[in-house]
Amino acid sequence: MSTQEFNTRLLDLEKSLRYFALSLTKDMETAKDLVQDTFVKAIQYRDKYTADNNIKAWLFTILRNTYLNQVTKLSAKNTINDETEDEYILKNTMYEEYNAENSINTKDIQSTIDNLEDDYRIPFQLFVDGYKYKEIADKTNLPIGTVKSRIFFARRQLMENLESFK
């Protein structure tokens, strides 16, 4: 296969690759970068591709592996090993600095949560506090499906009531 034909096939699959990348990253700019990285690797390792192979599958594999490598690197970068005897693995998260605006936002959000009906507020607050659906269902004596739907509707109501925070 000539270089021109190879490059044409790459460009013909760009749209499909972008959709696949978007399904992985959930962000258009990151997806575009991922497709670009895939093209660079495909061109770099063109000698590994044989014309009788499915180029689409080959490119999708390169894209998926590139994405997984990026996620693994990011995860490793944000993980700290604690050298205590229990060897906890901690996530290194960035906390926003405390300021008056954050305090007001937090109060407004908590006030909006507090104004939810008890049927929605209680399961939602338990979920925010870290309880799993099953644990919430057990604590509230509700079926797990009801717990899930109430948390869903509480989220939706909060998004509507907190539009100013977007």
Residue frames as a rotation matrix with the C-alpha (Angstrom) as fourth column:
MET 1
0.589 0.808 0.000 0.00
0.808 -0.589 0.000 0.00
0.000 0.000 -1.000 0.00
SER 2
-0.193 -0.664 0.722 1.40
0.609 -0.658 -0.442 3.39
0.769 0.354 0.532 -0.95
THR 3
-0.816 -0.191 -0.546 1.85
0.560 -0.495 -0.664 6.20
-0.144 -0.847 0.511 1.52
GLN 4
-0.842 0.539 0.005 -0.80
-0.497 -0.780 0.381 8.26
0.210 0.319 0.924 -0.28
GLU 5
-0.126 0.822 -0.556 -3.34
-0.129 0.542 0.830 5.42
0.984 0.176 0.038 -0.07
PHE 6
-0.357 -0.089 -0.930 -2.52
0.826 0.434 -0.359 4.82
0.436 -0.896 -0.081 3.60
ASN 7
-0.957 -0.052 -0.287 -2.98
0.191 -0.857 -0.480 8.50
-0.221 -0.513 0.829 4.46
THR 8
-0.606 0.791 -0.085 -6.26
-0.562 -0.350 0.749 8.65
0.563 0.502 0.657 2.51
ARG 9
-0.055 0.574 -0.817 -7.59
0.351 0.777 0.523 5.67
0.935 -0.258 -0.244 4.46
LEU 10
-0.672 -0.237 -0.702 -6.58
0.740 -0.165 -0.653 7.35
0.039 -0.957 0.286 7.73
LEU 11
-0.956 0.274 -0.109 -8.44
-0.265 -0.960 -0.091 10.52
-0.129 -0.058 0.990 6.83
ASP 12
-0.404 0.845 -0.351 -11.51
-0.330 0.223 0.917 8.57
0.853 0.486 0.188 5.68
LEU 13
0.018 0.370 -0.929 -11.79
0.663 0.691 0.288 7.05
0.748 -0.621 -0.233 9.16
GLU 14
-0.859 -0.444 0.256 -11.25
0.142 -0.686 -0.714 10.30
0.492 -0.576 0.652 11.06
LYS 15
-0.255 0.847 0.467 -14.96
-0.752 -0.477 0.455 10.88
0.608 -0.235 0.758 11.75
SER 16
0.588 0.452 -0.671 -15.49
-0.028 0.840 0.542 7.33
0.809 -0.300 0.506 13.06
LEU 17
-0.238 -0.778 -0.582 -12.39
0.715 0.266 -0.647 7.60
0.658 -0.570 0.492 15.23
ARG 18
-0.794 -0.037 0.607 -13.53
-0.240 -0.898 -0.369 10.95
0.559 -0.438 0.704 16.61
TYR 19
0.249 0.956 0.154 -16.93
-0.666 0.054 0.744 9.51
0.703 -0.287 0.650 17.61
PHE 20
0.504 -0.140 -0.852 -15.23
0.439 0.891 0.113 6.57
0.743 -0.431 0.511 19.29
ALA 21
-0.601 -0.795 -0.086 -12.78
0.538 -0.322 -0.779 8.89
0.592 -0.514 0.621 21.08
LEU 22
-0.508 0.496 0.704 -15.67
-0.581 -0.801 0.145 11.10
0.636 -0.335 0.695 22.20
SER 23
0.578 0.741 -0.342 -17.47
-0.266 0.567 0.779 8.08
0.771 -0.359 0.525 23.64
LEU 24
0.183 -0.609 -0.772 -14.35
0.777 0.571 -0.266 7.34
0.603 -0.551 0.577 25.71
THR 25
-0.735 -0.675 -0.070 -13.38
0.597 -0.594 -0.539 10.84
0.323 -0.438 0.839 26.81
LYS 26
0.229 0.928 -0.294 -16.76
0.969 -0.245 -0.018 12.64
-0.089 -0.281 -0.956 26.93
ASP 27
0.347 -0.189 -0.919 -14.95
0.093 -0.968 0.234 15.81
-0.933 -0.166 -0.318 25.84
MET 28
0.964 0.144 0.222 -14.64
0.224 0.006 -0.975 17.01
-0.142 0.990 -0.026 22.23
GLU 29
0.621 -0.782 -0.045 -11.23
-0.753 -0.580 -0.311 18.67
0.217 0.227 -0.949 22.58
THR 30
-0.082 -0.628 0.774 -9.73
-0.715 0.578 0.393 15.66
-0.694 -0.521 -0.496 24.34
ALA 31
0.534 0.359 0.766 -11.27
0.225 0.812 -0.538 13.40
-0.815 0.460 0.353 21.69
LYS 32
0.975 -0.199 -0.101 -9.67
-0.171 -0.373 -0.912 15.45
0.144 0.906 -0.397 18.90
ASP 33
0.203 -0.949 0.239 -6.29
-0.978 -0.184 0.099 15.23
-0.050 -0.254 -0.966 20.66
LEU 34
0.044 -0.120 0.992 -6.73
-0.341 0.931 0.127 11.48
-0.939 -0.344 0.001 21.04
VAL 35
0.867 0.286 0.409 -7.48
0.283 0.393 -0.875 11.06
-0.411 0.874 0.260 17.32
GLN 36
0.750 -0.650 -0.120 -4.43
-0.584 -0.567 -0.580 13.18
0.309 0.505 -0.806 16.48
ASP 37
-0.036 -0.763 0.646 -2.26
-0.882 0.328 0.338 11.00
-0.469 -0.558 -0.685 18.75
THR 38
0.397 0.282 0.874 -3.71
0.052 0.943 -0.328 7.93
-0.916 0.176 0.360 17.03
PHE 39
0.999 -0.027 0.023 -2.78
0.020 -0.122 -0.992 9.31
0.029 0.992 -0.121 13.59
VAL 40
0.377 -0.922 0.087 0.75
-0.917 -0.385 -0.106 10.09
0.132 -0.040 -0.990 14.75
LYS 41
-0.123 -0.408 0.905 1.19
-0.588 0.764 0.265 6.56
-0.799 -0.500 -0.334 16.09
ALA 42
0.692 0.434 0.576 -0.35
0.187 0.663 -0.725 5.01
-0.697 0.610 0.378 12.97
ILE 43
0.898 -0.416 -0.142 2.05
-0.314 -0.381 -0.870 6.93
0.308 0.826 -0.472 10.74
GLN 44
0.137 -0.889 0.437 4.97
-0.986 -0.082 0.143 6.19
-0.092 -0.451 -0.888 13.05
TYR 45
-0.421 -0.249 0.872 4.21
-0.380 0.921 0.079 2.44
-0.823 -0.298 -0.483 13.07
ARG 46
0.393 0.596 -0.701 2.98
-0.863 -0.024 -0.504 2.18
-0.317 0.803 0.505 9.49
ASP 47
-0.366 -0.645 -0.671 5.52
-0.811 0.575 -0.110 -0.57
0.457 0.504 -0.733 8.83
LYS 48
-0.876 0.087 0.474 3.69
-0.273 0.720 -0.638 -2.77
-0.397 -0.688 -0.607 11.37
TYR 49
0.144 0.989 -0.037 0.46
-0.482 0.037 -0.875 -2.59
-0.864 0.144 0.482 9.35
THR 50
-0.868 -0.323 0.378 -0.05
0.145 0.563 0.814 -5.11
-0.475 0.761 -0.441 6.57
ALA 51
-0.764 0.529 -0.369 -2.46
-0.641 -0.561 0.524 -4.38
0.071 0.637 0.768 3.73
ASP 52
-0.494 0.603 -0.626 -4.46
0.063 0.743 0.666 -7.59
0.867 0.290 -0.405 4.29
ASN 53
-0.698 0.240 -0.675 -5.43
0.711 0.119 -0.693 -6.45
-0.086 -0.963 -0.254 7.84
ASN 54
0.368 0.892 0.264 -8.51
0.838 -0.441 0.321 -4.39
0.403 0.104 -0.909 8.66
ILE 55
-0.568 -0.674 0.472 -7.18
0.446 -0.735 -0.511 -0.83
0.692 -0.080 0.718 8.95
LYS 56
0.125 0.701 0.703 -10.26
-0.410 -0.609 0.680 0.36
0.904 -0.373 0.211 10.83
ALA 57
0.900 0.185 -0.395 -9.83
0.223 0.584 0.781 -2.26
0.375 -0.791 0.484 13.55
TRP 58
0.021 -0.982 -0.186 -6.11
0.912 0.095 -0.400 -1.50
0.411 -0.161 0.898 13.70
LEU 59
-0.524 -0.197 0.829 -6.73
0.075 -0.980 -0.186 2.24
0.848 -0.035 0.528 14.18
PHE 60
0.501 0.782 0.370 -9.48
-0.393 -0.175 0.903 1.69
0.771 -0.598 0.220 16.75
THR 61
0.704 -0.328 -0.630 -7.12
0.637 0.684 0.356 -0.55
0.314 -0.652 0.691 18.72
ILE 62
-0.419 -0.885 0.205 -4.39
0.719 -0.461 -0.520 2.10
0.555 -0.070 0.829 18.63
LEU 63
-0.239 0.415 0.878 -6.89
-0.296 -0.892 0.341 4.74
0.925 -0.178 0.336 19.79
ARG 64
0.791 0.599 -0.121 -8.25
-0.112 0.337 0.935 2.59
0.601 -0.726 0.334 22.62
ASN 65
0.420 -0.714 -0.560 -4.77
0.867 0.499 0.014 1.64
0.269 -0.491 0.828 23.82
THR 66
-0.537 -0.577 0.615 -3.61
0.407 -0.816 -0.410 5.27
0.739 0.031 0.673 23.67
TYR 67
0.180 0.707 0.684 -6.63
-0.454 -0.558 0.695 6.30
0.873 -0.435 0.221 25.74
LEU 68
0.885 0.174 -0.433 -6.04
0.234 0.636 0.735 3.54
0.403 -0.752 0.522 28.30
ASN 69
-0.038 -0.976 -0.215 -2.37
0.905 0.058 -0.421 4.49
0.424 -0.210 0.881 28.59
GLN 70
-0.473 -0.083 0.877 -3.30
-0.030 -0.993 -0.110 8.14
0.881 -0.079 0.467 29.20
VAL 71
0.572 0.759 0.311 -5.85
-0.410 -0.063 0.910 7.18
0.710 -0.648 0.275 31.87
THR 72
0.697 -0.381 -0.608 -3.32
0.636 0.720 0.277 4.87
0.333 -0.580 0.744 33.56
LYS 73
-0.397 -0.891 0.222 -0.65
0.690 -0.449 -0.568 7.60
0.605 -0.072 0.793 33.58
LEU 74
-0.225 0.395 0.890 -3.11
-0.365 -0.882 0.299 10.14
0.903 -0.258 0.343 34.98
SER 75
0.814 0.564 -0.141 -4.27
-0.129 0.412 0.902 7.73
0.567 -0.716 0.408 37.65
ALA 76
0.360 -0.769 -0.528 -0.71
0.873 0.477 -0.102 6.89
0.330 -0.424 0.843 38.66
LYS 77
-0.506 -0.552 0.663 0.18
0.357 -0.833 -0.422 10.58
0.785 0.023 0.619 38.76
ASN 78
-0.091 0.595 0.798 -2.74
-0.624 -0.659 0.420 11.31
0.776 -0.460 0.432 41.11
THR 79
0.829 0.332 -0.450 -2.07
0.081 0.724 0.685 8.40
0.553 -0.605 0.573 43.47
ILE 80
-0.005 -0.809 0.587 0.10
-0.829 -0.325 -0.455 8.61
0.559 -0.490 -0.669 46.54
ASN 81
0.294 0.023 -0.956 1.33
0.319 0.940 0.121 5.54
0.901 -0.341 0.269 48.38
ASP 82
0.591 -0.042 0.806 1.28
-0.720 -0.478 0.503 6.07
0.364 -0.877 -0.313 52.10
GLU 83
-0.162 -0.797 -0.582 4.27
-0.300 0.601 -0.741 4.36
0.940 0.055 -0.336 53.68
THR 84
-0.105 0.179 0.978 2.53
-0.994 0.021 -0.110 3.64
-0.040 -0.984 0.175 56.99
GLU 85
-0.813 -0.309 0.493 2.20
-0.363 0.932 -0.015 0.05
-0.455 -0.191 -0.870 58.09
ASP 86
0.042 0.900 0.433 -1.34
0.162 0.422 -0.892 -0.21
-0.986 0.108 -0.128 56.60
GLU 87
-0.841 -0.515 0.168 -0.10
0.264 -0.119 0.957 1.16
-0.473 0.849 0.235 53.24
TYR 88
0.248 0.958 -0.148 -3.16
0.391 -0.238 -0.889 3.15
-0.887 0.162 -0.433 52.29
ILE 89
-0.613 -0.302 0.730 -3.51
0.790 -0.248 0.561 4.31
0.011 0.920 0.391 48.72
LEU 90
-0.048 0.544 -0.838 -4.64
0.439 -0.742 -0.507 7.89
-0.897 -0.392 -0.203 48.65
LYS 91
0.306 0.189 0.933 -5.96
0.930 -0.268 -0.251 9.94
0.202 0.945 -0.257 45.79
ASN 92
-0.652 -0.557 -0.514 -4.15
0.606 -0.791 0.089 13.23
-0.456 -0.253 0.853 45.42
THR 93
0.216 0.797 0.564 -6.96
0.948 -0.310 0.075 15.71
0.234 0.518 -0.822 44.89
MET 94
-0.815 -0.415 0.405 -6.77
0.364 -0.909 -0.202 19.42
0.452 -0.017 0.892 44.58
TYR 95
0.015 0.812 -0.583 -8.93
0.981 -0.126 -0.149 21.28
-0.194 -0.570 -0.798 47.05
GLU 96
0.210 0.135 0.968 -10.17
0.480 -0.877 0.018 24.74
0.852 0.461 -0.249 46.26
GLU 97
-0.868 -0.490 -0.085 -8.94
0.342 -0.465 -0.816 27.38
0.361 -0.737 0.571 48.59
TYR 98
-0.033 0.859 -0.512 -11.53
0.989 -0.046 -0.142 28.52
-0.146 -0.510 -0.847 51.08
ASN 99
-0.972 -0.166 0.168 -12.92
0.180 -0.981 0.075 31.93
0.153 0.103 0.983 50.32
ALA 100
-0.649 0.752 -0.118 -16.11
-0.298 -0.393 -0.870 33.83
-0.701 -0.529 0.479 51.05
GLU 101
-0.217 0.575 -0.789 -17.62
-0.975 -0.093 0.201 33.08
0.042 0.813 0.581 47.63
ASN 102
-0.614 -0.057 -0.788 -17.17
-0.185 0.980 0.074 29.32
0.768 0.191 -0.612 48.11
SER 103
-0.955 0.259 -0.144 -18.78
0.202 0.214 -0.956 29.60
-0.217 -0.942 -0.256 51.52
ILE 104
-0.374 0.855 -0.359 -21.83
-0.700 -0.514 -0.495 31.34
-0.608 0.067 0.791 50.05
ASN 105
-0.245 0.247 -0.938 -22.08
-0.839 0.430 0.332 28.80
0.485 0.868 0.102 47.23
THR 106
-0.843 -0.121 -0.524 -21.88
0.098 0.923 -0.371 25.91
0.529 -0.364 -0.767 49.68
LYS 107
-0.806 0.584 -0.092 -24.58
-0.023 -0.186 -0.982 27.47
-0.591 -0.790 0.163 51.86
ASP 108
-0.221 0.740 -0.636 -26.83
-0.929 -0.358 -0.094 28.04
-0.297 0.570 0.766 48.84
ILE 109
-0.409 0.015 -0.913 -26.38
-0.539 0.803 0.254 24.48
0.737 0.596 -0.320 47.64
GLN 110
-0.937 0.048 -0.345 -27.01
0.289 0.662 -0.692 23.02
0.195 -0.748 -0.634 51.09
SER 111
-0.628 0.756 -0.188 -30.07
-0.385 -0.511 -0.769 25.23
-0.677 -0.410 0.611 51.48
THR 112
-0.168 0.544 -0.822 -31.42
-0.969 0.060 0.238 23.98
0.178 0.837 0.518 48.16
ILE 113
-0.644 -0.105 -0.758 -30.84
-0.082 0.994 -0.068 20.38
0.761 0.018 -0.649 49.25
ASP 114
-0.953 0.260 -0.154 -32.56
0.187 0.110 -0.976 21.07
-0.237 -0.959 -0.153 52.57
ASN 115
-0.444 0.822 -0.357 -35.60
-0.721 -0.564 -0.402 22.44
-0.532 0.079 0.843 50.70
LEU 116
-0.658 0.221 -0.720 -36.17
-0.448 0.653 0.610 19.15
0.605 0.724 -0.331 48.87
GLU 117
0.514 0.838 0.186 -39.11
-0.744 0.328 0.582 17.06
0.427 -0.437 0.792 50.00
ASP 118
0.099 -0.478 0.873 -38.07
-0.842 0.427 0.329 14.47
-0.530 -0.768 -0.360 52.60
ASP 119
0.795 0.268 0.544 -38.88
0.001 0.896 -0.443 11.63
-0.607 0.353 0.712 50.16
TYR 120
0.833 -0.510 0.214 -36.09
0.262 0.023 -0.965 12.93
0.487 0.860 0.152 47.90
ARG 121
0.483 -0.661 0.575 -33.81
-0.713 -0.677 -0.180 14.74
0.508 -0.323 -0.798 50.34
ILE 122
0.542 -0.257 0.800 -33.15
-0.648 0.477 0.593 11.80
-0.534 -0.840 0.092 52.70
PRO 123
0.759 -0.318 0.569 -32.02
0.479 0.864 -0.156 9.26
-0.441 0.391 0.808 50.04
PHE 124
0.730 -0.500 0.465 -30.06
0.223 -0.470 -0.854 11.98
0.646 0.727 -0.232 48.22
GLN 125
0.534 -0.534 0.656 -28.28
-0.799 -0.573 0.183 13.16
0.278 -0.622 -0.732 51.39
LEU 126
0.633 -0.298 0.714 -27.39
-0.239 0.802 0.547 9.55
-0.736 -0.517 0.437 52.29
PHE 127
0.793 -0.332 0.510 -26.00
0.609 0.435 -0.663 9.09
-0.002 0.837 0.547 48.78
VAL 128
0.628 -0.563 0.538 -23.94
-0.220 -0.791 -0.570 12.27
0.747 0.239 -0.621 49.07
ASP 129
0.532 -0.396 0.749 -22.68
-0.832 -0.077 0.550 11.04
-0.160 -0.915 -0.370 52.44
GLY 130
-0.427 -0.843 -0.327 -21.25
-0.900 0.430 0.067 7.98
0.084 0.323 -0.943 50.68
TYR 131
-0.197 0.422 0.885 -23.84
-0.357 0.810 -0.466 5.29
-0.913 -0.407 -0.009 51.25
LYS 132
-0.993 -0.089 -0.072 -24.43
-0.104 0.442 0.891 2.79
-0.048 0.892 -0.449 48.45
TYR 133
-0.402 0.902 -0.157 -27.90
-0.687 -0.185 0.702 2.30
0.605 0.390 0.694 46.95
LYS 134
-0.055 0.361 -0.931 -28.39
0.282 0.900 0.332 -0.99
0.958 -0.245 -0.152 48.82
GLU 135
-0.728 -0.285 -0.624 -27.45
0.667 -0.081 -0.741 0.59
0.160 -0.955 0.249 52.15
ILE 136
-0.890 0.455 0.047 -29.83
-0.457 -0.887 -0.072 3.49
0.009 -0.085 0.996 51.54
ALA 137
-0.176 0.851 -0.495 -32.61
-0.443 0.381 0.812 1.06
0.879 0.362 0.310 50.64
ASP 138
-0.228 0.025 -0.973 -32.01
0.659 0.740 -0.135 -0.84
0.717 -0.672 -0.186 53.88
LYS 139
-0.912 -0.197 -0.360 -31.92
0.404 -0.578 -0.709 2.33
-0.069 -0.792 0.607 56.01
THR 140
-0.771 0.617 -0.159 -35.08
-0.625 -0.781 -0.005 3.81
-0.127 0.095 0.987 54.46
ASN 141
-0.480 0.568 0.669 -37.00
0.150 0.804 -0.575 0.54
-0.864 -0.176 -0.471 54.03
LEU 142
0.425 0.540 -0.726 -37.51
-0.650 -0.376 -0.660 1.31
-0.630 0.753 0.192 50.34
PRO 143
0.758 -0.189 0.624 -36.95
0.502 0.780 -0.374 -0.87
-0.415 0.597 0.686 47.27
ILE 144
-0.224 -0.962 -0.153 -33.59
0.544 -0.254 0.800 -0.17
-0.809 0.096 0.580 45.62
GLY 145
-0.395 0.150 0.907 -35.32
0.884 -0.208 0.419 0.97
0.251 0.967 -0.051 42.40
THR 146
0.717 0.695 0.063 -37.26
0.623 -0.678 0.389 3.58
0.313 -0.239 -0.919 44.35
VAL 147
0.464 -0.650 -0.602 -34.05
0.413 -0.442 0.796 4.80
-0.784 -0.618 0.063 45.99
LYS 148
-0.532 -0.714 0.455 -32.35
0.720 -0.099 0.687 5.15
-0.445 0.693 0.567 42.59
SER 149
-0.074 0.569 0.819 -35.28
0.837 -0.411 0.361 7.03
0.543 0.712 -0.446 41.06
ARG 150
0.848 0.406 -0.341 -35.59
0.530 -0.672 0.518 9.39
-0.019 -0.620 -0.785 44.04
ILE 151
0.066 -0.904 -0.422 -31.89
0.442 -0.353 0.825 10.21
-0.895 -0.241 0.376 43.88
PHE 152
-0.560 -0.216 0.800 -32.23
0.828 -0.112 0.549 10.78
-0.029 0.970 0.241 40.12
PHE 153
0.330 0.787 0.521 -35.19
0.737 -0.560 0.378 13.13
0.589 0.260 -0.765 40.58
ALA 154
0.728 -0.166 -0.666 -33.44
0.478 -0.574 0.665 14.94
-0.492 -0.802 -0.338 43.43
ARG 155
-0.392 -0.919 0.052 -30.43
0.618 -0.221 0.755 15.56
-0.682 0.328 0.654 41.16
ARG 156
-0.370 0.320 0.872 -32.68
0.844 -0.276 0.459 16.82
0.388 0.906 -0.168 38.40
GLN 157
0.717 0.696 -0.039 -34.51
0.629 -0.622 0.467 19.17
0.300 -0.359 -0.884 40.76
LEU 158
0.409 -0.656 -0.634 -31.22
0.475 -0.440 0.762 20.45
-0.779 -0.613 0.132 42.17
MET 159
-0.584 -0.635 0.506 -29.87
0.750 -0.184 0.635 21.14
-0.310 0.751 0.583 38.67
GLU 160
0.047 0.699 0.714 -33.00
0.769 -0.482 0.420 23.14
0.637 0.529 -0.560 37.88
ASN 161
0.880 0.376 -0.289 -32.87
0.467 -0.583 0.665 25.07
0.081 -0.720 -0.689 41.15
LEU 162
0.371 -0.835 -0.406 -29.12
0.279 -0.316 0.907 25.73
-0.885 -0.450 0.116 40.93
GLU 163
0.670 -0.061 0.740 -28.94
0.741 0.001 -0.671 26.98
0.041 0.998 0.046 37.33
SER 164
0.948 -0.271 0.167 -27.10
-0.267 -0.963 -0.049 30.10
0.174 0.002 -0.985 38.50
PHE 165
0.478 -0.803 0.356 -24.06
-0.357 0.193 0.914 27.98
-0.802 -0.564 -0.194 39.47
LYS 166
0.660 -0.201 0.723 -23.39
0.628 0.675 -0.386 26.75
-0.411 0.709 0.573 35.94
